[in-house]
Amino acid sequence: MPIRVLGLLLLFIGAAQADATERSQVLLMATGDVTGSYFPAGVALCRVVNEGRRAHGLRCSAEASAGSIANIEALRDGQADLALVQTDVLAAALAGSGPFEGRAYGELRPVLAVFPESVTFVTARGSEISNLEALAGRRVSVGPPGAGQRDLIAALLADVMPGTTLELAPAEAVEALCGERIDAFFYVVGHPARAVQEATSACGAGIAPIEGPRAEAVTSGSPDTFASVVPGGLYAGVGMAVPTVAVSAVLVTRSDVPDAVIEVVAGAILRSLPELAGFDPTLAGLDPAQMAATGFAGPLHPGAQAAFRALGVMD
């Protein structure tokens, strides 16, 4: 049994004898880039877990990361106990496909779904880019190594050949777009997102639609991808909803993390949905039934199942 998991188990065995301040155990949650939706959402999720710290002895800490693929590796290596991950990346890791080809990781367990993540196609002012086909010969950022969006973007572009493809983190992509060094960038993110706000307000960037045959190809080919919109009214110059495709963000752990630990985490989150909406706008409107059944690859962790049953969401 890994040392971290053994420590978590011993925490609960010795809980009755230990003082709460002495038995505090840190749970590390891998999130994403600080300009995206994963990091602030992770901070909010940890916050509601930590509100009961004196009773249950757990302290949750949200850590910035490169994104979904890096988060799966952190779970595999025991460097994280929880992680926010795209549902399509979770499916690939369980199956040993895509970026995890030949390295299936069957010990991953979903805890709960969090929010939809839209593929956001941000274009430079005056670029006249209005669809994916217009990226032929252009300068485009597809996101940094370790980000879960890369395979999805590649599928959307298919035979479109940008002139230059860069691997920029969101903040770097905004700087490059506003500095006229790239023509567009992709960001799979919950809304509103700081990087998109900066691009649209600072340099008049737009958001182009993702629709038609290319969108249909990725949504029909994957149960984890669905038609969605970037909401209107959130960003400067974007008054109407913009069609796109999306995946879901899901909180994930490993099968060897004790059931009691995950039941505490999931229960704290599910009991605090109105509070979470006040902490971060991407967490507004969460529905427990959807959080329990949003297209998961693999079975829910038993601790999560217990938390949902306690709410009467699952039988």
Buried (B, 14 or more C-beta within 10 A) or exposed (E): EEEBBEEBBBBBEEBEEBEEEEBBBEBBBBBBBBBBBBBBBBBBBBBBBBEBBEEBBBEBBBBBBBBBBBBBBBBBEBBBBBBBBBBBBBBBBBBEBBBBEEEBBEBBBBBBBBBBBBBBBBBBBEBEBEBBEBBEEBBBBBBBEBBBBBBBBEBBBEEBEBEEBBBBBBBBBBBBBBEEBBBBBBBBBBBBBBBBBBBBEEBEBBBBBBBEEBBEBBBEEBEBBBBBBBBEEBBBEBEEBBBBBBBBBBBBBBBBBBBBBBBBBBBBBBBBBEBBBEBBBBBEEBEBEBBBBBBBBBEBBBBBBBBBEBBEBBE
